[in-house]
């Protein structure tokens, strides 16, 4: 879990996820957004944590 104020938080009134939520983004950004969206509230989403968790193909161009 992240320190208070630094974890993932759902937006108030956020709609349920759909298959098309991130289709407007380039593939790399869509993969990162989808990964973050699936995480439970309170999860650490710092750059260092995401870099450790995401495959290299999602991080590099």
C-alpha distance matrix in Angstrom:
0.0 3.8 6.8 8.9 11.0 9.3 7.2 9.5 11.8 14.9 18.2 20.3 23.0 21.6 23.9 23.1 22.6 25.9 27.1 28.5 25.6 25.4 29.0 30.1 27.9 28.9 27.6 25.1 23.6 23.7 21.9 19.0 19.0 19.2 16.2 14.0 15.7 14.9 11.1 9.7 8.9 5.7 5.0 5.8 9.5 11.2 14.6 14.1 11.2 13.4 16.4 15.3 14.4 17.4 21.0 23.3 25.5 22.9 22.5 26.2 29.3
3.8 0.0 3.8 6.3 7.9 5.9 5.0 8.3 10.8 14.4 17.2 19.6 22.6 21.3 24.0 23.7 23.1 26.4 27.7 28.6 25.4 24.9 28.5 29.2 26.8 27.9 27.1 24.4 22.5 23.1 21.7 18.4 18.3 19.2 16.5 13.8 15.8 15.9 12.2 11.3 9.6 6.0 5.7 4.4 7.9 8.8 12.5 12.4 10.2 12.5 15.5 15.1 14.8 17.5 21.2 23.0 25.2 22.4 21.6 25.1 28.1
6.8 3.8 0.0 3.8 6.3 5.7 6.8 10.5 12.3 16.0 18.3 20.4 23.8 22.9 25.9 26.1 25.8 29.2 30.7 31.4 28.0 27.5 31.2 31.6 29.2 30.4 29.9 27.1 25.0 25.9 24.8 21.3 21.0 22.3 19.9 16.8 18.7 19.2 15.6 14.4 12.1 8.4 9.2 7.7 10.6 10.6 14.2 14.2 12.9 15.4 18.1 17.9 18.1 20.7 24.4 25.9 28.2 25.3 24.1 27.5 30.5
8.9 6.3 3.8 0.0 3.8 5.6 6.8 10.0 10.6 14.3 16.1 17.7 21.3 20.9 24.2 24.8 25.0 28.5 30.4 30.9 27.4 27.3 31.1 31.3 29.3 30.9 30.7 28.2 25.7 26.4 25.7 22.3 21.4 22.7 20.8 17.4 18.7 19.5 16.2 14.5 11.4 8.2 10.3 9.8 12.1 12.5 16.3 17.0 15.7 17.6 20.6 20.8 20.7 22.9 26.7 28.3 30.2 27.1 26.1 29.5 32.2
11.0 7.9 6.3 3.8 0.0 3.8 5.9 8.5 9.0 12.5 13.8 15.7 19.3 18.9 22.3 23.3 23.4 26.7 28.6 28.7 25.1 24.9 28.6 28.5 26.5 28.3 28.5 26.1 23.3 24.1 23.9 20.4 19.2 21.0 19.6 15.9 17.1 18.7 15.7 14.5 11.3 8.7 10.7 9.8 10.9 11.3 14.8 16.3 15.4 16.7 19.7 20.6 20.4 22.1 25.9 27.3 28.9 25.5 24.5 27.8 30.1
9.3 5.9 5.7 5.6 3.8 0.0 3.8 6.9 8.9 12.6 14.3 17.0 20.3 19.1 22.2 22.8 22.3 25.4 26.9 27.0 23.5 22.9 26.6 26.5 24.2 25.7 25.6 22.9 20.4 21.5 20.9 17.3 16.7 18.5 16.7 13.3 15.1 16.6 13.6 13.2 10.6 7.9 8.4 6.6 7.3 7.5 11.1 12.6 11.7 13.0 15.9 16.9 16.8 18.5 22.2 23.5 25.2 22.0 20.8 24.2 26.7
7.2 5.0 6.8 6.8 5.9 3.8 0.0 3.8 6.3 10.0 12.5 15.2 18.2 16.8 19.6 19.7 19.2 22.5 24.1 24.6 21.2 20.9 24.6 25.1 23.0 24.5 24.1 21.7 19.3 19.8 18.9 15.6 14.7 16.0 14.1 10.6 12.1 13.2 10.0 9.4 6.9 4.4 5.0 4.7 6.0 8.0 11.6 13.0 11.1 11.9 15.4 16.0 15.1 16.9 20.7 22.5 24.1 20.8 20.2 23.8 26.3
9.5 8.3 10.5 10.0 8.5 6.9 3.8 0.0 3.8 6.8 9.6 12.7 15.3 13.4 16.0 16.1 15.5 18.8 20.5 21.0 17.6 17.6 21.3 21.9 20.1 22.0 21.6 19.6 17.0 16.9 16.4 13.4 11.9 12.9 11.5 7.9 8.7 10.1 7.6 7.3 5.1 5.0 5.4 6.5 6.3 9.4 12.4 14.4 12.2 11.9 15.6 16.5 14.9 16.0 19.7 21.8 22.8 19.3 19.3 23.0 25.2
11.8 10.8 12.3 10.6 9.0 8.9 6.3 3.8 0.0 3.8 6.4 9.1 11.9 10.6 13.7 14.3 14.6 18.2 20.4 20.8 17.3 18.0 21.9 22.4 21.1 23.5 23.4 21.9 19.0 18.5 18.5 15.9 13.6 14.3 13.8 10.2 9.6 11.3 9.4 8.1 5.0 6.2 8.3 10.1 10.0 12.9 15.9 18.1 16.0 15.6 19.3 20.2 18.4 19.4 23.0 25.2 25.9 22.3 22.5 26.0 27.9
14.9 14.4 16.0 14.3 12.5 12.6 10.0 6.8 3.8 0.0 3.8 6.4 8.5 6.9 9.9 10.8 11.6 15.2 17.8 18.2 14.9 16.2 19.9 20.6 20.0 22.8 22.7 21.8 18.8 17.7 18.1 16.1 13.2 13.4 13.8 10.6 8.7 10.5 9.9 8.7 6.5 9.2 11.0 13.2 12.7 15.9 18.4 20.8 18.6 17.6 21.3 22.4 20.1 20.6 24.0 26.3 26.5 22.9 23.6 27.1 28.6
18.2 17.2 18.3 16.1 13.8 14.3 12.5 9.6 6.4 3.8 0.0 3.8 6.2 5.3 9.0 11.1 12.3 15.5 18.4 18.2 14.7 16.3 19.8 19.9 19.7 22.9 23.4 22.8 19.5 18.4 19.6 17.7 14.3 15.1 16.1 13.0 10.9 13.4 13.3 12.5 10.2 12.5 14.4 16.1 15.2 17.9 20.2 23.0 21.2 20.0 23.6 25.1 23.0 23.0 26.4 28.4 28.3 24.6 25.2 28.4 29.6
20.3 19.6 20.4 17.7 15.7 17.0 15.2 12.7 9.1 6.4 3.8 0.0 3.8 5.5 9.1 11.7 13.9 17.1 20.4 20.2 17.0 19.1 22.5 22.6 22.8 26.2 26.7 26.4 23.0 21.8 23.0 21.3 17.9 18.3 19.5 16.5 14.1 16.2 16.1 14.6 12.2 14.6 17.1 19.1 18.6 21.3 23.8 26.5 24.7 23.6 27.2 28.6 26.4 26.6 29.9 32.1 32.0 28.2 29.0 32.2 33.3
23.0 22.6 23.8 21.3 19.3 20.3 18.2 15.3 11.9 8.5 6.2 3.8 0.0 3.8 6.3 9.4 12.2 15.0 18.6 18.4 15.6 18.3 21.3 21.7 22.5 26.0 26.6 26.8 23.5 21.7 23.2 22.1 18.5 18.4 20.1 17.7 14.6 16.5 17.3 16.0 14.4 17.3 19.4 21.7 21.0 24.0 26.2 28.9 26.9 25.5 29.1 30.4 27.9 27.8 30.9 33.2 32.7 29.0 30.2 33.2 34.1
21.6 21.3 22.9 20.9 18.9 19.1 16.8 13.4 10.6 6.9 5.3 5.5 3.8 0.0 3.8 6.6 8.7 11.7 15.1 14.9 12.0 14.7 17.8 18.4 19.1 22.5 22.9 23.1 20.0 18.0 19.5 18.5 14.9 14.7 16.6 14.4 11.2 13.2 14.5 13.9 12.8 16.0 17.5 19.7 18.6 21.7 23.6 26.4 24.3 22.6 26.0 27.4 24.8 24.4 27.4 29.7 29.0 25.4 26.8 29.8 30.6
23.9 24.0 25.9 24.2 22.3 22.2 19.6 16.0 13.7 9.9 9.0 9.1 6.3 3.8 0.0 3.8 6.4 8.8 12.5 12.6 10.4 13.7 16.3 17.3 18.6 22.0 22.2 23.0 20.2 17.7 19.2 19.0 15.4 14.4 16.8 15.4 11.8 13.4 15.4 15.2 15.0 18.5 19.6 22.0 20.8 24.0 25.6 28.3 26.1 24.0 27.3 28.7 25.7 25.0 27.6 30.1 29.0 25.6 27.4 30.3 30.9
23.1 23.7 26.1 24.8 23.3 22.8 19.7 16.1 14.3 10.8 11.1 11.7 9.4 6.6 3.8 0.0 3.8 6.5 10.2 11.4 9.8 13.1 15.6 17.4 18.5 21.6 21.1 22.0 19.7 16.8 17.7 17.9 14.6 12.8 15.0 14.4 10.6 11.2 13.7 13.7 14.5 18.2 18.7 21.5 20.4 23.8 25.3 27.7 25.2 23.0 26.3 27.2 24.0 23.3 25.7 28.5 27.4 24.2 26.4 29.4 30.1
22.6 23.1 25.8 25.0 23.4 22.3 19.2 15.5 14.6 11.6 12.3 13.9 12.2 8.7 6.4 3.8 0.0 3.8 7.0 8.4 6.8 9.9 12.3 14.6 15.4 18.2 17.5 18.5 16.4 13.3 14.1 14.7 11.6 9.4 12.0 12.0 8.3 9.0 12.2 13.3 14.6 18.1 17.9 20.3 18.8 22.2 23.2 25.6 23.1 20.6 23.6 24.7 21.4 20.3 22.4 25.1 23.9 20.7 23.2 26.0 26.6
25.9 26.4 29.2 28.5 26.7 25.4 22.5 18.8 18.2 15.2 15.5 17.1 15.0 11.7 8.8 6.5 3.8 0.0 3.8 5.4 5.6 8.8 10.2 12.9 14.3 17.0 16.3 18.0 16.4 12.8 14.0 15.5 12.7 10.3 13.5 14.2 10.9 11.6 15.1 16.6 18.2 21.6 21.1 23.3 21.4 24.6 25.2 27.6 25.3 22.4 25.1 26.2 22.9 21.3 22.9 25.4 23.6 20.8 23.6 26.0 26.2
27.1 27.7 30.7 30.4 28.6 26.9 24.1 20.5 20.4 17.8 18.4 20.4 18.6 15.1 12.5 10.2 7.0 3.8 0.0 3.8 5.8 7.8 8.1 11.4 12.8 14.9 13.7 15.9 14.9 11.1 12.1 14.5 12.3 9.7 13.0 14.6 12.0 12.3 16.1 18.3 20.3 23.4 22.3 24.1 22.0 25.0 25.0 27.3 25.2 22.0 24.2 25.4 22.0 20.0 21.0 23.4 21.2 18.8 21.9 24.0 23.9
28.5 28.6 31.4 30.9 28.7 27.0 24.6 21.0 20.8 18.2 18.2 20.2 18.4 14.9 12.6 11.4 8.4 5.4 3.8 0.0 3.8 5.7 5.3 8.2 10.2 12.8 12.6 15.1 13.7 10.2 12.3 14.5 12.0 10.5 14.2 15.4 12.9 14.3 17.8 20.1 21.5 24.6 23.6 25.0 22.5 25.2 24.9 27.6 25.9 22.5 24.6 26.3 23.3 21.0 22.0 23.9 21.5 18.8 21.6 23.4 22.9
25.6 25.4 28.0 27.4 25.1 23.5 21.2 17.6 17.3 14.9 14.7 17.0 15.6 12.0 10.4 9.8 6.8 5.6 5.8 3.8 0.0 3.8 6.0 7.8 9.1 12.3 12.4 14.1 11.9 8.7 11.2 12.4 9.3 8.4 12.2 12.6 10.0 12.2 15.4 17.5 18.5 21.4 20.6 22.0 19.3 22.0 22.1 24.9 23.3 20.1 22.4 24.3 21.5 19.4 21.0 22.8 20.9 17.7 20.1 22.2 22.1
25.4 24.9 27.5 27.3 24.9 22.9 20.9 17.6 18.0 16.2 16.3 19.1 18.3 14.7 13.7 13.1 9.9 8.8 7.8 5.7 3.8 0.0 3.8 5.5 5.6 8.6 8.8 10.5 8.3 5.3 8.3 9.7 7.2 7.2 10.9 11.6 10.2 12.5 15.4 18.2 19.3 21.7 20.4 21.1 18.1 20.4 19.8 22.6 21.4 18.0 19.8 22.1 19.5 17.0 18.3 19.7 17.6 14.5 16.8 18.7 18.3
29.0 28.5 31.2 31.1 28.6 26.6 24.6 21.3 21.9 19.9 19.8 22.5 21.3 17.8 16.3 15.6 12.3 10.2 8.1 5.3 6.0 3.8 0.0 3.8 5.4 7.6 8.1 11.0 9.8 6.8 9.8 12.1 10.4 10.1 13.7 15.0 13.7 15.7 18.8 21.7 23.0 25.4 24.0 24.6 21.5 23.6 22.6 25.4 24.3 20.7 22.1 24.4 21.8 18.9 19.6 20.7 18.0 15.4 18.0 19.2 18.3
30.1 29.2 31.6 31.3 28.5 26.5 25.1 21.9 22.4 20.6 19.9 22.6 21.7 18.4 17.3 17.4 14.6 12.9 11.4 8.2 7.8 5.5 3.8 0.0 3.8 6.8 9.0 11.5 9.7 8.0 11.7 13.2 11.4 12.3 15.7 16.4 15.4 17.9 20.7 23.5 24.2 26.4 25.1 25.4 22.0 23.7 22.6 25.6 25.1 21.5 22.8 25.5 23.4 20.4 21.2 21.8 19.1 16.5 18.4 19.3 17.9
27.9 26.8 29.2 29.3 26.5 24.2 23.0 20.1 21.1 20.0 19.7 22.8 22.5 19.1 18.6 18.5 15.4 14.3 12.8 10.2 9.1 5.6 5.4 3.8 0.0 3.8 6.3 8.0 6.0 5.3 9.0 10.1 9.0 10.6 13.5 14.2 14.1 16.7 19.0 22.1 22.9 24.7 23.0 22.9 19.3 20.6 19.2 22.2 21.9 18.2 19.2 22.1 20.3 17.2 18.0 18.3 15.8 13.0 14.7 15.6 14.4
28.9 27.9 30.4 30.9 28.3 25.7 24.5 22.0 23.5 22.8 22.9 26.2 26.0 22.5 22.0 21.6 18.2 17.0 14.9 12.8 12.3 8.6 7.6 6.8 3.8 0.0 3.8 5.7 5.5 6.0 8.7 10.2 10.5 12.0 14.2 15.5 16.1 18.3 20.4 23.8 24.9 26.4 24.3 23.8 20.2 21.1 19.0 21.7 21.7 17.9 18.2 21.1 19.5 16.1 16.2 16.0 13.1 10.9 12.5 12.8 11.1
27.6 27.1 29.9 30.7 28.5 25.6 24.1 21.6 23.4 22.7 23.4 26.7 26.6 22.9 22.2 21.1 17.5 16.3 13.7 12.6 12.4 8.8 8.1 9.0 6.3 3.8 0.0 3.8 5.6 5.0 6.1 8.7 9.8 10.4 12.2 14.3 15.1 16.5 18.8 22.4 24.0 25.5 23.0 22.7 19.4 20.6 18.5 20.7 20.2 16.5 16.6 19.0 17.1 13.6 13.2 13.5 10.3 8.4 11.0 11.6 10.6
25.1 24.4 27.1 28.2 26.1 22.9 21.7 19.6 21.9 21.8 22.8 26.4 26.8 23.1 23.0 22.0 18.5 18.0 15.9 15.1 14.1 10.5 11.0 11.5 8.0 5.7 3.8 0.0 3.8 5.5 5.3 6.4 8.7 10.0 10.8 12.6 14.3 15.8 17.4 21.1 22.5 23.5 20.8 20.0 16.6 17.3 15.0 17.0 16.9 13.2 13.0 15.6 14.2 10.6 10.5 10.4 7.9 5.2 7.3 8.4 8.2
23.6 22.5 25.0 25.7 23.3 20.4 19.3 17.0 19.0 18.8 19.5 23.0 23.5 20.0 20.2 19.7 16.4 16.4 14.9 13.7 11.9 8.3 9.8 9.7 6.0 5.5 5.6 3.8 0.0 3.8 5.4 5.1 6.1 8.5 9.9 10.6 12.0 14.3 15.8 19.2 20.2 21.3 19.0 18.3 14.7 15.6 13.7 16.4 16.3 12.6 13.3 16.2 14.7 11.6 12.7 12.9 11.1 7.8 9.0 10.7 10.7
23.7 23.1 25.9 26.4 24.1 21.5 19.8 16.9 18.5 17.7 18.4 21.8 21.7 18.0 17.7 16.8 13.3 12.8 11.1 10.2 8.7 5.3 6.8 8.0 5.3 6.0 5.0 5.5 3.8 0.0 3.8 5.5 5.1 6.0 8.5 9.9 10.3 12.3 14.5 17.9 19.3 21.0 18.9 18.9 15.6 17.4 16.1 18.7 17.8 14.0 15.3 17.7 15.4 12.4 13.5 14.6 12.5 9.3 11.6 13.5 13.5
21.9 21.7 24.8 25.7 23.9 20.9 18.9 16.4 18.5 18.1 19.6 23.0 23.2 19.5 19.2 17.7 14.1 14.0 12.1 12.3 11.2 8.3 9.8 11.7 9.0 8.7 6.1 5.3 5.4 3.8 0.0 3.8 5.5 5.2 6.1 8.7 9.9 10.8 12.8 16.5 18.4 19.9 17.3 17.3 14.3 16.2 14.8 16.8 15.5 11.8 12.9 14.7 12.2 9.1 10.0 11.7 9.9 6.8 9.7 12.2 13.0
19.0 18.4 21.3 22.3 20.4 17.3 15.6 13.4 15.9 16.1 17.7 21.3 22.1 18.5 19.0 17.9 14.7 15.5 14.5 14.5 12.4 9.7 12.1 13.2 10.1 10.2 8.7 6.4 5.1 5.5 3.8 0.0 3.8 5.5 5.1 6.3 8.5 10.1 11.1 14.7 16.1 17.1 14.5 14.0 10.8 12.4 11.2 13.4 12.3 8.6 10.2 12.4 10.3 7.7 9.9 11.4 10.7 6.9 8.5 11.6 13.1
19.0 18.3 21.0 21.4 19.2 16.7 14.7 11.9 13.6 13.2 14.3 17.9 18.5 14.9 15.4 14.6 11.6 12.7 12.3 12.0 9.3 7.2 10.4 11.4 9.0 10.5 9.8 8.7 6.1 5.1 5.5 3.8 0.0 3.8 5.4 5.2 6.0 8.7 10.2 13.5 14.4 16.0 14.1 14.3 11.1 13.3 12.9 15.7 14.3 10.9 13.3 15.5 13.1 11.1 13.5 15.2 14.3 10.6 12.1 15.0 16.0
19.2 19.2 22.3 22.7 21.0 18.5 16.0 12.9 14.3 13.4 15.1 18.3 18.4 14.7 14.4 12.8 9.4 10.3 9.7 10.5 8.4 7.2 10.1 12.3 10.6 12.0 10.4 10.0 8.5 6.0 5.2 5.5 3.8 0.0 3.8 5.5 5.0 6.3 8.9 12.3 14.1 16.3 14.3 15.2 12.7 15.5 15.4 17.6 15.6 12.3 14.7 16.2 13.1 11.3 13.4 15.8 14.7 11.4 13.8 16.7 17.9
16.2 16.5 19.9 20.8 19.6 16.7 14.1 11.5 13.8 13.8 16.1 19.5 20.1 16.6 16.8 15.0 12.0 13.5 13.0 14.2 12.2 10.9 13.7 15.7 13.5 14.2 12.2 10.8 9.9 8.5 6.1 5.1 5.4 3.8 0.0 3.8 5.5 5.4 6.7 10.5 12.7 14.3 11.6 12.4 10.2 13.1 13.1 14.7 12.3 9.3 11.9 12.8 9.5 8.3 11.0 13.8 13.6 10.4 12.4 15.8 17.7
14.0 13.8 16.8 17.4 15.9 13.3 10.6 7.9 10.2 10.6 13.0 16.5 17.7 14.4 15.4 14.4 12.0 14.2 14.6 15.4 12.6 11.6 15.0 16.4 14.2 15.5 14.3 12.6 10.6 9.9 8.7 6.3 5.2 5.5 3.8 0.0 3.8 5.4 5.4 8.7 9.9 11.3 9.0 9.8 7.4 10.6 11.5 13.6 11.2 8.7 12.0 13.2 10.6 10.1 13.4 15.8 16.0 12.5 13.6 17.2 19.2
15.7 15.8 18.7 18.7 17.1 15.1 12.1 8.7 9.6 8.7 10.9 14.1 14.6 11.2 11.8 10.6 8.3 10.9 12.0 12.9 10.0 10.2 13.7 15.4 14.1 16.1 15.1 14.3 12.0 10.3 9.9 8.5 6.0 5.0 5.5 3.8 0.0 3.8 5.6 8.1 9.4 11.9 10.7 12.4 10.5 13.9 15.1 17.3 14.9 12.5 15.8 16.9 13.9 13.4 16.3 18.9 18.6 15.1 16.7 20.1 21.6
14.9 15.9 19.2 19.5 18.7 16.6 13.2 10.1 11.3 10.5 13.4 16.2 16.5 13.2 13.4 11.2 9.0 11.6 12.3 14.3 12.2 12.5 15.7 17.9 16.7 18.3 16.5 15.8 14.3 12.3 10.8 10.1 8.7 6.3 5.4 5.4 3.8 0.0 3.8 6.5 9.3 11.9 10.3 12.6 11.6 15.2 16.5 18.0 15.0 12.9 16.2 16.5 13.0 13.0 15.8 18.9 18.8 15.8 17.7 21.2 23.0
11.1 12.2 15.6 16.2 15.7 13.6 10.0 7.6 9.4 9.9 13.3 16.1 17.3 14.5 15.4 13.7 12.2 15.1 16.1 17.8 15.4 15.4 18.8 20.7 19.0 20.4 18.8 17.4 15.8 14.5 12.8 11.1 10.2 8.9 6.7 5.4 5.6 3.8 0.0 3.8 6.6 8.5 6.5 9.2 8.9 12.7 14.6 15.7 12.4 11.2 14.8 14.7 11.6 12.6 15.8 18.9 19.6 16.5 17.8 21.5 23.8
9.7 11.3 14.4 14.5 14.5 13.2 9.4 7.3 8.1 8.7 12.5 14.6 16.0 13.9 15.2 13.7 13.3 16.6 18.3 20.1 17.5 18.2 21.7 23.5 22.1 23.8 22.4 21.1 19.2 17.9 16.5 14.7 13.5 12.3 10.5 8.7 8.1 6.5 3.8 0.0 3.8 6.3 6.0 9.6 10.5 14.2 16.8 17.8 14.5 14.0 17.7 17.4 14.6 16.1 19.4 22.5 23.3 20.3 21.4 25.1 27.5
8.9 9.6 12.1 11.4 11.3 10.6 6.9 5.1 5.0 6.5 10.2 12.2 14.4 12.8 15.0 14.5 14.6 18.2 20.3 21.5 18.5 19.3 23.0 24.2 22.9 24.9 24.0 22.5 20.2 19.3 18.4 16.1 14.4 14.1 12.7 9.9 9.4 9.3 6.6 3.8 0.0 3.8 5.6 8.9 10.1 13.5 16.6 17.9 15.0 14.9 18.7 18.8 16.5 18.1 21.7 24.4 25.3 22.0 22.7 26.4 28.7
5.7 6.0 8.4 8.2 8.7 7.9 4.4 5.0 6.2 9.2 12.5 14.6 17.3 16.0 18.5 18.2 18.1 21.6 23.4 24.6 21.4 21.7 25.4 26.4 24.7 26.4 25.5 23.5 21.3 21.0 19.9 17.1 16.0 16.3 14.3 11.3 11.9 11.9 8.5 6.3 3.8 0.0 3.8 6.4 8.7 11.5 15.0 15.9 13.2 14.0 17.6 17.5 15.9 18.0 21.7 24.1 25.6 22.5 22.5 26.2 28.8
5.0 5.7 9.2 10.3 10.7 8.4 5.0 5.4 8.3 11.0 14.4 17.1 19.4 17.5 19.6 18.7 17.9 21.1 22.3 23.6 20.6 20.4 24.0 25.1 23.0 24.3 23.0 20.8 19.0 18.9 17.3 14.5 14.1 14.3 11.6 9.0 10.7 10.3 6.5 6.0 5.6 3.8 0.0 3.8 6.2 9.2 12.4 12.9 9.8 10.6 14.2 13.8 12.1 14.4 18.1 20.5 22.2 19.2 19.3 23.0 25.8
5.8 4.4 7.7 9.8 9.8 6.6 4.7 6.5 10.1 13.2 16.1 19.1 21.7 19.7 22.0 21.5 20.3 23.3 24.1 25.0 22.0 21.1 24.6 25.4 22.9 23.8 22.7 20.0 18.3 18.9 17.3 14.0 14.3 15.2 12.4 9.8 12.4 12.6 9.2 9.6 8.9 6.4 3.8 0.0 3.8 5.8 9.2 9.5 6.9 8.4 11.7 11.6 10.9 13.3 17.0 18.9 20.9 18.1 17.4 21.0 24.0
9.5 7.9 10.6 12.1 10.9 7.3 6.0 6.3 10.0 12.7 15.2 18.6 21.0 18.6 20.8 20.4 18.8 21.4 22.0 22.5 19.3 18.1 21.5 22.0 19.3 20.2 19.4 16.6 14.7 15.6 14.3 10.8 11.1 12.7 10.2 7.4 10.5 11.6 8.9 10.5 10.1 8.7 6.2 3.8 0.0 3.8 6.5 8.2 6.1 6.0 9.6 10.7 9.9 11.2 15.0 16.6 18.2 15.1 14.3 17.9 20.6
11.2 8.8 10.6 12.5 11.3 7.5 8.0 9.4 12.9 15.9 17.9 21.3 24.0 21.7 24.0 23.8 22.2 24.6 25.0 25.2 22.0 20.4 23.6 23.7 20.6 21.1 20.6 17.3 15.6 17.4 16.2 12.4 13.3 15.5 13.1 10.6 13.9 15.2 12.7 14.2 13.5 11.5 9.2 5.8 3.8 0.0 3.8 5.5 5.3 6.2 8.6 10.1 10.7 12.0 15.5 16.3 18.4 15.5 13.8 17.1 19.9
14.6 12.5 14.2 16.3 14.8 11.1 11.6 12.4 15.9 18.4 20.2 23.8 26.2 23.6 25.6 25.3 23.2 25.2 25.0 24.9 22.1 19.8 22.6 22.6 19.2 19.0 18.5 15.0 13.7 16.1 14.8 11.2 12.9 15.4 13.1 11.5 15.1 16.5 14.6 16.8 16.6 15.0 12.4 9.2 6.5 3.8 0.0 3.8 5.5 5.2 6.0 8.7 9.9 10.4 13.4 13.5 15.5 12.9 10.6 13.6 16.5
14.1 12.4 14.2 17.0 16.3 12.6 13.0 14.4 18.1 20.8 23.0 26.5 28.9 26.4 28.3 27.7 25.6 27.6 27.3 27.6 24.9 22.6 25.4 25.6 22.2 21.7 20.7 17.0 16.4 18.7 16.8 13.4 15.7 17.6 14.7 13.6 17.3 18.0 15.7 17.8 17.9 15.9 12.9 9.5 8.2 5.5 3.8 0.0 3.8 5.5 5.1 6.4 8.8 10.2 12.9 13.0 15.8 13.9 11.5 14.4 17.7
11.2 10.2 12.9 15.7 15.4 11.7 11.1 12.2 16.0 18.6 21.2 24.7 26.9 24.3 26.1 25.2 23.1 25.3 25.2 25.9 23.3 21.4 24.3 25.1 21.9 21.7 20.2 16.9 16.3 17.8 15.5 12.3 14.3 15.6 12.3 11.2 14.9 15.0 12.4 14.5 15.0 13.2 9.8 6.9 6.1 5.3 5.5 3.8 0.0 3.8 5.4 5.2 6.3 8.7 11.9 13.1 15.8 13.6 12.2 15.6 19.0
13.4 12.5 15.4 17.6 16.7 13.0 11.9 11.9 15.6 17.6 20.0 23.6 25.5 22.6 24.0 23.0 20.6 22.4 22.0 22.5 20.1 18.0 20.7 21.5 18.2 17.9 16.5 13.2 12.6 14.0 11.8 8.6 10.9 12.3 9.3 8.7 12.5 12.9 11.2 14.0 14.9 14.0 10.6 8.4 6.0 6.2 5.2 5.5 3.8 0.0 3.8 5.4 5.0 5.9 9.4 10.7 12.8 10.2 9.2 12.8 16.0
16.4 15.5 18.1 20.6 19.7 15.9 15.4 15.6 19.3 21.3 23.6 27.2 29.1 26.0 27.3 26.3 23.6 25.1 24.2 24.6 22.4 19.8 22.1 22.8 19.2 18.2 16.6 13.0 13.3 15.3 12.9 10.2 13.3 14.7 11.9 12.0 15.8 16.2 14.8 17.7 18.7 17.6 14.2 11.7 9.6 8.6 6.0 5.1 5.4 3.8 0.0 3.8 5.6 5.6 7.9 8.1 10.8 9.1 7.1 10.3 13.9
15.3 15.1 17.9 20.8 20.6 16.9 16.0 16.5 20.2 22.4 25.1 28.6 30.4 27.4 28.7 27.2 24.7 26.2 25.4 26.3 24.3 22.1 24.4 25.5 22.1 21.1 19.0 15.6 16.2 17.7 14.7 12.4 15.5 16.2 12.8 13.2 16.9 16.5 14.7 17.4 18.8 17.5 13.8 11.6 10.7 10.1 8.7 6.4 5.2 5.4 3.8 0.0 3.8 5.9 8.0 9.0 12.2 11.2 10.0 13.0 16.7
14.4 14.8 18.1 20.7 20.4 16.8 15.1 14.9 18.4 20.1 23.0 26.4 27.9 24.8 25.7 24.0 21.4 22.9 22.0 23.3 21.5 19.5 21.8 23.4 20.3 19.5 17.1 14.2 14.7 15.4 12.2 10.3 13.1 13.1 9.5 10.6 13.9 13.0 11.6 14.6 16.5 15.9 12.1 10.9 9.9 10.7 9.9 8.8 6.3 5.0 5.6 3.8 0.0 3.8 6.7 9.2 11.7 10.1 10.2 13.6 17.0
17.4 17.5 20.7 22.9 22.1 18.5 16.9 16.0 19.4 20.6 23.0 26.6 27.8 24.4 25.0 23.3 20.3 21.3 20.0 21.0 19.4 17.0 18.9 20.4 17.2 16.1 13.6 10.6 11.6 12.4 9.1 7.7 11.1 11.3 8.3 10.1 13.4 13.0 12.6 16.1 18.1 18.0 14.4 13.3 11.2 12.0 10.4 10.2 8.7 5.9 5.6 5.9 3.8 0.0 3.8 6.4 8.2 6.4 7.1 10.5 13.6
21.0 21.2 24.4 26.7 25.9 22.2 20.7 19.7 23.0 24.0 26.4 29.9 30.9 27.4 27.6 25.7 22.4 22.9 21.0 22.0 21.0 18.3 19.6 21.2 18.0 16.2 13.2 10.5 12.7 13.5 10.0 9.9 13.5 13.4 11.0 13.4 16.3 15.8 15.8 19.4 21.7 21.7 18.1 17.0 15.0 15.5 13.4 12.9 11.9 9.4 7.9 8.0 6.7 3.8 0.0 3.8 5.4 5.6 6.9 9.2 12.2
23.3 23.0 25.9 28.3 27.3 23.5 22.5 21.8 25.2 26.3 28.4 32.1 33.2 29.7 30.1 28.5 25.1 25.4 23.4 23.9 22.8 19.7 20.7 21.8 18.3 16.0 13.5 10.4 12.9 14.6 11.7 11.4 15.2 15.8 13.8 15.8 18.9 18.9 18.9 22.5 24.4 24.1 20.5 18.9 16.6 16.3 13.5 13.0 13.1 10.7 8.1 9.0 9.2 6.4 3.8 0.0 3.8 5.4 5.1 6.2 9.5
25.5 25.2 28.2 30.2 28.9 25.2 24.1 22.8 25.9 26.5 28.3 32.0 32.7 29.0 29.0 27.4 23.9 23.6 21.2 21.5 20.9 17.6 18.0 19.1 15.8 13.1 10.3 7.9 11.1 12.5 9.9 10.7 14.3 14.7 13.6 16.0 18.6 18.8 19.6 23.3 25.3 25.6 22.2 20.9 18.2 18.4 15.5 15.8 15.8 12.8 10.8 12.2 11.7 8.2 5.4 3.8 0.0 3.8 5.5 5.6 7.5
22.9 22.4 25.3 27.1 25.5 22.0 20.8 19.3 22.3 22.9 24.6 28.2 29.0 25.4 25.6 24.2 20.7 20.8 18.8 18.8 17.7 14.5 15.4 16.5 13.0 10.9 8.4 5.2 7.8 9.3 6.8 6.9 10.6 11.4 10.4 12.5 15.1 15.8 16.5 20.3 22.0 22.5 19.2 18.1 15.1 15.5 12.9 13.9 13.6 10.2 9.1 11.2 10.1 6.4 5.6 5.4 3.8 0.0 3.8 6.0 8.0
22.5 21.6 24.1 26.1 24.5 20.8 20.2 19.3 22.5 23.6 25.2 29.0 30.2 26.8 27.4 26.4 23.2 23.6 21.9 21.6 20.1 16.8 18.0 18.4 14.7 12.5 11.0 7.3 9.0 11.6 9.7 8.5 12.1 13.8 12.4 13.6 16.7 17.7 17.8 21.4 22.7 22.5 19.3 17.4 14.3 13.8 10.6 11.5 12.2 9.2 7.1 10.0 10.2 7.1 6.9 5.1 5.5 3.8 0.0 3.8 6.9
26.2 25.1 27.5 29.5 27.8 24.2 23.8 23.0 26.0 27.1 28.4 32.2 33.2 29.8 30.3 29.4 26.0 26.0 24.0 23.4 22.2 18.7 19.2 19.3 15.6 12.8 11.6 8.4 10.7 13.5 12.2 11.6 15.0 16.7 15.8 17.2 20.1 21.2 21.5 25.1 26.4 26.2 23.0 21.0 17.9 17.1 13.6 14.4 15.6 12.8 10.3 13.0 13.6 10.5 9.2 6.2 5.6 6.0 3.8 0.0 3.8
29.3 28.1 30.5 32.2 30.1 26.7 26.3 25.2 27.9 28.6 29.6 33.3 34.1 30.6 30.9 30.1 26.6 26.2 23.9 22.9 22.1 18.3 18.3 17.9 14.4 11.1 10.6 8.2 10.7 13.5 13.0 13.1 16.0 17.9 17.7 19.2 21.6 23.0 23.8 27.5 28.7 28.8 25.8 24.0 20.6 19.9 16.5 17.7 19.0 16.0 13.9 16.7 17.0 13.6 12.2 9.5 7.5 8.0 6.9 3.8 0.0
